[in-house]
Amino acid sequence: MELLDHRRERLKDDVVPIGVATASVQSNSKQDYKDVLQHLEYRRVKCEGVFQDDKSIFLGPRGRANHGVTERGYFLITPLVPTEGDHQNMEMPVLVNRGWVPGSWRDNPTNITERNRNDSKPASQETIKKEPFISLWSKKKETMQKQPHTKTTTTVIAVVRDSETPNMFVPPNEPASGQWFFVDIPAMVRAVGLPEGTIYVEALQDKSVDYQGKKYPNPKDPETLIRSSVMPNDHLSYAFTWFALSAATTFMAWKRLSK
């Protein structure tokens, strides 16, 4: 309960630009990455930049309950980088879990930008006011000089998160083949070519953000972060998915060895 209370209090804090949030814990230059995460995890932050869709990671499979039916899908994780030529406001990237997408997004690879267009209603492009973004990690800025494929500046309201600790049923990640089963921030950062120490955030549903009619990705509901210890339906779906995968793998191994 103490952990849930801590999260609840953090989520009550006002949303601040991620540069302001990181600067608030930057006074001690000896702080390492874990110290920063301890101060910032579950803090709501505002991130603005351009998504590098071609570097997206699909995390899963992750089920989603929809009217009593479990849909198979993935979490879409994408680097959000500074707008071209505007490094004064956003010097460094963040890695964003943008939310849940259907399995077809990974099974039938299509340009994510095109999918967003197809899933959205016509909407006028509005100029988004940029907030100052001061990075904790100023090294390797040359990584950000590459022109991303998506040109539209995006605003994301998110919470800072740490890596996940997988249980015994979750398979190991396979970065070389693009198979990601749990969040491992250092490994993901390396896989997409971002600087060491890049912050990872999870996008939240927020009324202040204009999704321009886009159905997917579907950001996380903030309420899921402060629910009681009773396992939510989505988590039950995840557990069932991993149990089924583990059982299938065990059966296949037994069958092969018994020949």
C-alpha positions in Angstrom: 0.0 0.0 0.0 2.9 2.4 0.7 4.1 2.0 -2.9 0.6 2.7 -4.2 0.3 5.8 -2.0 3.7 7.0 -3.3 2.5 6.6 -6.9 -0.8 8.4 -6.1 1.0 11.3 -4.6 3.5 11.6 -7.5 0.6 11.5 -10.0 -1.0 14.4 -8.2 1.9 16.7 -9.0 1.6 19.1 -11.8 2.9 18.1 -15.2 6.2 19.7 -15.9 8.5 19.7 -19.0 10.9 16.8 -18.7 13.9 19.2 -18.8 12.6 21.0 -15.7 12.1 17.6 -13.9 15.5 16.4 -14.7 17.1 19.7 -13.8 15.5 19.5 -10.4 17.7 16.5 -9.5 20.8 17.6 -11.4 22.3 19.7 -8.7 24.4 16.8 -7.4 26.7 15.9 -10.3 27.6 12.7 -8.6 24.1 11.2 -9.0 24.0 8.2 -11.3 21.2 7.0 -13.5 19.5 4.9 -10.8 19.5 7.9 -8.4 17.8 10.0 -11.1 15.1 7.3 -11.7 14.5 7.0 -8.0 13.7 10.7 -7.8 11.7 10.9 -11.0 9.8 7.6 -11.4 6.0 8.1 -11.7 6.5 11.8 -12.1 4.3 13.2 -14.8 6.3 15.0 -17.5 5.6 16.7 -20.8 7.8 15.7 -23.7 7.8 17.4 -27.1 9.6 16.3 -30.2 9.5 14.1 -33.3 9.0 10.4 -33.3 11.6 8.2 -35.1 9.0 5.7 -36.3 11.6 3.6 -38.2 13.4 2.8 -34.9 10.2 1.6 -33.1 10.3 -1.5 -30.8 7.3 -3.8 -30.4 7.1 -5.1 -26.8 5.1 -8.2 -26.2 2.9 -9.9 -27.0 0.6 -8.1 -24.5 -3.1 -8.9 -24.3 -5.8 -6.3 -23.9 -9.3 -7.0 -22.6 -12.0 -5.6 -24.9 -15.7 -6.4 -24.1 -14.7 -9.6 -22.5 -12.4 -10.7 -25.4 -8.6 -10.6 -25.1 -7.0 -9.0 -28.1 -3.3 -9.8 -28.9 -1.1 -6.8 -29.4 2.1 -5.0 -28.4 3.3 -1.9 -26.8 4.9 0.5 -29.3 8.2 2.0 -28.0 9.7 4.8 -30.1 12.5 7.4 -29.7 11.2 10.9 -29.4 14.0 13.3 -30.6 14.5 17.1 -30.9 12.9 18.9 -33.8 15.4 19.5 -36.6 17.5 22.6 -35.9 15.7 23.2 -32.5 18.1 21.7 -30.0 17.9 24.7 -27.8 14.5 23.6 -26.6 15.1 19.8 -26.6 18.7 18.7 -26.6 18.4 14.9 -26.1 15.8 12.2 -26.8 13.5 10.1 -24.6 12.3 6.6 -25.3 8.5 6.6 -25.2 6.2 3.7 -24.7 3.4 5.2 -26.8 0.8 2.6 -25.8 -0.9 -0.5 -27.1 -1.3 -1.4 -30.8 -2.9 -4.4 -32.5 -0.8 -7.4 -33.4 -1.3 -6.6 -37.1 1.0 -3.6 -36.7 3.9 -6.0 -36.1 2.7 -9.0 -38.1 2.2 -7.0 -41.2 4.9 -4.3 -41.1 3.8 -1.0 -42.6 5.1 2.5 -42.1 3.8 3.5 -38.7 3.3 7.1 -40.0 1.0 5.7 -42.7 -0.9 3.6 -40.1 -1.4 6.7 -38.0 -2.9 8.6 -41.0 -5.2 5.7 -41.8 -6.4 5.4 -38.2 -7.1 9.1 -37.8 -9.7 11.5 -39.0 -8.7 14.5 -41.1 -7.4 17.2 -38.8 -5.8 20.5 -39.2 -2.1 20.7 -38.2 -1.7 23.1 -35.3 1.6 24.7 -34.2 2.6 23.2 -30.8 4.2 25.6 -28.4 7.5 24.1 -27.3 8.7 24.0 -23.7 12.3 24.2 -22.6 14.0 20.8 -22.5 17.3 20.7 -20.6 18.9 17.2 -20.7 20.8 15.5 -17.9 22.9 13.8 -20.4 24.5 16.2 -22.9 27.0 13.8 -24.5 26.7 12.2 -27.9 24.5 14.9 -29.3 25.6 13.9 -32.8 23.2 11.0 -32.4 20.3 13.4 -32.6 21.4 15.0 -35.9 19.8 12.4 -38.1 16.6 13.6 -39.8 13.7 11.4 -38.5 11.1 10.1 -41.0 8.1 11.7 -39.2 8.1 15.5 -39.5 5.2 16.3 -37.1 6.0 17.6 -33.7 4.3 15.6 -31.0 3.3 16.4 -27.4 3.4 13.5 -25.0 2.2 13.5 -21.4 3.9 10.6 -19.7 5.4 9.2 -16.5 9.1 8.3 -16.0 9.6 4.6 -15.5 12.4 2.1 -14.8 13.1 -1.2 -16.4 10.9 -4.2 -15.7 12.0 -7.3 -13.7 10.7 -10.3 -15.6 9.4 -13.4 -13.8 10.5 -17.0 -14.5 7.9 -17.4 -17.3 9.0 -14.5 -19.4 11.6 -15.4 -22.1 14.8 -13.5 -22.5 14.9 -10.5 -24.9 16.5 -11.1 -28.3 17.6 -7.7 -29.5 19.3 -9.1 -32.6 16.0 -10.5 -33.9 13.8 -7.7 -32.6 12.1 -9.9 -30.0 11.3 -7.8 -26.9 9.3 -9.4 -24.0 10.1 -7.0 -21.1 11.4 -3.5 -20.7 15.2 -3.4 -20.4 16.0 0.3 -20.9 19.8 0.0 -21.4 19.4 -2.8 -24.0 16.6 -0.9 -25.8 18.6 2.3 -25.8 21.5 0.5 -27.4 19.3 -1.2 -29.9 17.9 2.1 -31.3 21.2 3.9 -31.1 20.4 6.4 -28.4 22.9 7.7 -25.8 23.5 5.8 -22.6 21.3 7.2 -19.8 18.3 8.1 -22.0 15.1 8.4 -20.0 12.3 6.0 -20.6 8.7 7.2 -20.2 5.2 5.7 -20.6 2.6 7.8 -22.4 -0.6 8.5 -20.5 -4.1 9.2 -21.6 -4.5 13.0 -21.1 -7.4 15.3 -22.0 -4.9 18.2 -22.8 -3.4 16.2 -25.7 -5.0 16.4 -29.2 -4.8 12.9 -30.6 -6.3 14.1 -33.9 -8.7 11.2 -34.0 -6.0 8.5 -33.8 -7.2 5.2 -32.4 -3.7 3.7 -31.9 -1.4 3.7 -30.2 -3.6 3.6 -27.1 -1.8 5.2 -24.2 -2.0 3.8 -20.7 -4.8 4.8 -18.4 -3.3 6.6 -15.3 -5.6 4.6 -13.1 -3.7 1.4 -13.8 -0.7 2.8 -11.9 -2.6 3.3 -8.7 -4.9 0.2 -8.6 -4.8 -2.1 -5.6 -2.8 -5.3 -5.5 -5.8 -7.2 -7.0 -4.5 -8.2 -10.5 -6.2 -6.2 -13.3 -7.8 -8.0 -16.2 -5.0 -6.9 -18.5 -2.4 -8.3 -16.2 -4.3 -11.6 -16.0 -4.2 -11.7 -19.7 -0.4 -11.2 -19.7 0.0 -13.9 -17.1 -2.2 -16.3 -19.2 -0.2 -15.4 -22.3 3.2 -16.2 -20.7 1.9 -19.3 -19.0 0.6 -20.6 -22.4 3.9 -19.8 -24.1 5.8 -21.5 -21.3 3.6 -24.6 -21.4 3.9 -24.9 -25.2 7.7 -24.6 -25.0 7.9 -27.2 -22.3 5.7 -29.6 -24.3 7.8 -29.1 -27.5 11.0 -29.8 -25.6 9.6 -32.9 -23.9 8.3 -34.2 -27.2 11.7 -33.7 -28.9 13.6 -35.3 -26.1 11.2 -38.3 -26.0 11.9 -39.3 -29.6 
